[in-house]
Amino acid sequence: MKEIKEIIKAFDQAQTVGEQTALATVVKVEGSSYRRPGARMLVTASGMLTGAISGGCLEGDALKKAQLVMFKKQAMVVTYDTTDDDDAKFGVGLGCNGIIHILIEPIDPEAENHPVNLLKKLTANRNDHVLVTFFDLENKREQQLGTCILDTGHGRITDGSSIPSIDGLAEDIRTVWADQQSLIVQYSAEQPLHAFIEWVPAHLSLVIVGAGNDAIPLARLAEVLGWEVCVLDGRATQATKSRFPRADQIHVVPAEEAHFHISRDKRTAVVLMTHNFNYDLRVMASLLPMEIAYLGVLGPKKKLQKMVENLANEGIEISDTDKHRIYGPAGLNIHAEAPEEIALSIVSEIKAVLSGGDGSFLKDKEGPIHQQDRHRVFGR
C-alpha cells in the first residue's frame, strides 16, 4: 500500500507541471521474480521513477518502453524472459529465473477513472478492494483494456471504457473476495485475453498504546512500511506531535476511553507498551470484545500472566480465540535489546501474523519464497 500511495503522490506532482505519466504493472509472472503481480511503477516523461517492478534490473528498459507508450498514447504489454542464463542479450543483469509480463498504460488525466484515480479511490478508506486489470499476451502492442474495474464490495467503479461482456468474470471477482487472494484468468483457451483480478486488502493500522521513548522507533519503523500509525497515552507530556511527527493520529486519553480510537477490524494491530500495568490492563479488557488481528503486550511473560489472572478475577475470561491473537512477550525471538531492535522484532511479528507467515528462516523453507499465483483458463 505504501508503494501505491507514493505513486499517487508522484502522479499529483507531475500533474502540477503538466508532465505526462505512464503506469507499469506486473500482471503475470511465470517462475521466480523479485516482484510479484501487483507491483507497480509510475514513469514520468522526464524519466522519474516511483515504485519498482523488479530489483532494479528491468526499470531501465521499462522506462524506454513507457516513454514510447506516452508518445503513442497506447498501452502495451512487455515480456521479459529471464529463464535464459545469457543475461547479456537483455542488456541487464537479471539474476531471476522467470518470465515477467508487465502492462504499461499511459495515464490520461482528463479521464475520470484512469488507473491512478482508481488507485486513489482504493486508498481513500480502510476497506478491502478488488482491482481488475485486463491484458492481452498475444497482441502485446495493440490496445490493452488495462486497469479498468475497481470492485468495492458494494459496487463497481469503471474507467468508462467499453468493457466486453465476459462469462465468469463476476464469479471470479466473488471468488477473490471469498478467498482474499488474487487470481489470474485466461478467459478462453483460444482467446488471449487475461484478467489479473487483484485482492487489495485495507492498509494496516498499528495502534501503539504508550508514548514512551521505546515507542518512538516503533512508530518510525511502522511509518517506513506505510502503516497507519495511532499513538495513545494518558500522559499529555509524552503523546505529542513533536515526539511522533509522522504519526497519523495522537490521542491523550484515559485507559477506559482508548478503545474509542481503535479500529475494529482484521487489519488492526495493537501493542500495549505504556509500562503502566493498570493502564495496559484496562485497555486490554476493552479490546477483548473487538475484532482486531494482533494484540501485543510488551514485557515479560509473567506480566501477561498477571494481566490474565486479574481479568479472570473480574469475571473476564480469555477465550481460545483471544489466546491466538494475544502475543506476549510481543515480538520475534531475535535477541533484541535496544529499543530499535525491539521495534524491529515487534514489527516483524505483526507482519508475519497478518500475512500468514511464521517468522522462520527462508533458508529452511522448501519450495518458492513467495506464495504462488493462482492461474486458470476459464472452463477448465
Steps between C-alpha positions, in 0.01 A plus 500: 500500500789737565617460140152588373489813718842609374387447141192715562715775652745491208212512251348805668837673495540425129155642433586831664760559227299338221735205455390180328506175697463127445429220745688169479339202676629146539195300389636147471812309603604153387771359724693718743527876508606768748153661482164327470182596312367827638840670520479843338718783380406848379713646222505867404595638160818643652603155625411516868410158643282436805446146621670191360422206272822310570811517711632768267585294193188569291434863583738647242346317206148550638568874508571499126185298432295734719624803310388331177161430658464866597599611151251266328237540774438126480558232762716197433614181670874441532637154580841435653622141483766452766512122475787524251837501679638734234393822671723703271254491212254695714758762582412460867623292790192293578586230747141369518361192332159590370291669236360838604209661315462873557210715385594862430208745476506869407307710752243739356442758775174605334347156550292486817606153611839442343723239670657738752160642595381145565801457728402823675152368564626180660728695735228747600381276784605195698289252306594194296469527121533291186672660200466349152761548228456348152793420274562319171813284478463423129451853372732679738540820301134540418263699720461347845192537720730535798407598855132578468284352780505569874262285702425646843289211623193722469533596136741543212683803370621485140716720283215557257655288224303241310560192714391185316250263653709216639343178621628412842651838591242583766540156656879533498476834678278340764755219536779750564287670765427166666858367488670837556759399244573633152421299189628512141254365245520430128138516387530266206753246384465650153496868597799680653305730736616469860377666817710570805236507774693651787412475867597830665455481878450810712822663610622388839431711808741484795377637831782562747363525852781683672703804403826429679841523338485136387181572306675755279705251289195274473296786354784594266545148367126455448490825305788383279286197412206723412283394792247736651628590848293604800661581837294492821611594850363661812798736533473829313873558536581179312234467230602804295550581133858604565582151630297317232511733196400233247214344698162529329317538830606587856252492787538575869230288662426310819532125461123448512456716187789365293284250312297784348806586289576145381361353178312175543624293207732220396764743367559670834788414733533637853809504720466570873819670619419779747706333776198572719350164597154631589473714186596206278261273693202728451576542128531123457164447671334742257667340196400138560149539349646675194594330173867589477762275344789545740533609863859521616607551861848638561681351796569160655259209477426536872344840430252352253423214738426748778275702267305185409464412869375849588246490220382157614446640849276763338303229322665564163621172350752473218344286226693264273454753220651770718797279586583465130511876444675607822879506472696546818785561518444688174748440219704230330792339678792686343671575834397865476638731768496863384167679437563498125566126504187438705301708251639288215405184688143619560443631148633173355261298714203716400593465133528122538167469682302714259661346191473139614876457539677313778809715552739215421822507298445508123796266454297229674198548275443238235373623165451859380537795735171657392155349499437397143246693296176330410449454125227330304340488157127567520299180464785275611 
